[in-house]
């Protein structure tokens, strides 16, 4: 299922600074960038700084006359910018943003607004509750121990007499049940802008 | 990595579970940022986990909730003689057993817990330092014992977990330990066990990124003593 056609028209709106397109772009890549960064950086503030820095550089590059012109390369471009930001973080933890970066950061739409909207959605929460309620008690305990309590996965699997493959399949099935309502929600938000 | 390979490898699930080796993680991320289907899959999975954490953090144990949901509202059905008389008889037997057997045993156990006593201990520190045969500890079956433990401090770990592995290789219990606590010798009051044999205390260090590494392993042999410890 595809909501985001990163075509020439989309890219033109993005480079021209159309706020709704920028908002959509940030909402699309924010979680991917956050997940990527949280696997490599230590603290929430570092992740947030690097996420902002990535978007600032992406938007700065898009505004340049010789910037990216191939819409199908947008995703790979965001990933490579994020990699560069990470490399610089590794080299120096005390990097100070330039005045240009600060200006760019101020214009980046805040994805937290849409996250709050999603959390407020009772329908989505109810769907998650239904999925969890339908799981056997052992599976609920597995999810709780691994993701909420953040306990060692091997240890939890050993305690509950399952292997890592079982955990993967459990997550796959739960995600599959949840995905349809999540996609509807994302599509609705994209239409509402 | 292309989409079919990502699907075959269950890369989305492995990515969310932080299971991909660095090279595969890089390759999957390159694909993820360019593939709408995988991007939505990972975003959906991540959102599901966030919602689940909120739900599981707030929910009470399901057994209690289900019991409340299925509770029958049959009013005074229990007062019918056909049910009431056998029920009363069973109740009397239960009350009698509790008064004559259960409560005296509990009182004894409580009194024992309040009184000072000497617990057997395993010399885990010297056993590891010497690299010799594991130390031996003699206890009664089910009797608690002490495990004095010196964990070597390492800056790379934010916290630690101490596990007791039983002779079958299973985890008897595990205990989270802060990095602050290990500055001094830890003395762990271990609950009694039912099986004698070769046990191992395993110390696992946990980094800020959630990576676990084994820090040390402290074997000891547990023997059941015939006579009571003082």
Interface residues (C-beta under 8 A of the other chain):
Chain A: X1 X2 X3 X4 X28 X29 X31 X32 X35 X36 X39 X42 X72 X75 X76 X78 X79 X118 X119 X124 X125 X128 X129 X131 X132 X133 X137 X140 X143 X144 X146 X147 X148 X150 X152 X153 X154 X155 X158 X159 X164 X167 X168 X171 X172 X174 X175 X178 X179 X182 X183 X186
Chain B: X10 X12 X13 X14 X15 X16 X17 X18 X19 X25 X29 X30 X32 X33 X34 X35 X36 X37 X39 X40 X41 X42 X43 X44 X45 X46 X47 X48 X49 X51 X52 X53 X54 X55 X56 X57 X59 X62 X63 X161 X163 X170 X171 X174 X204 X206 X208 X209 X210 X212
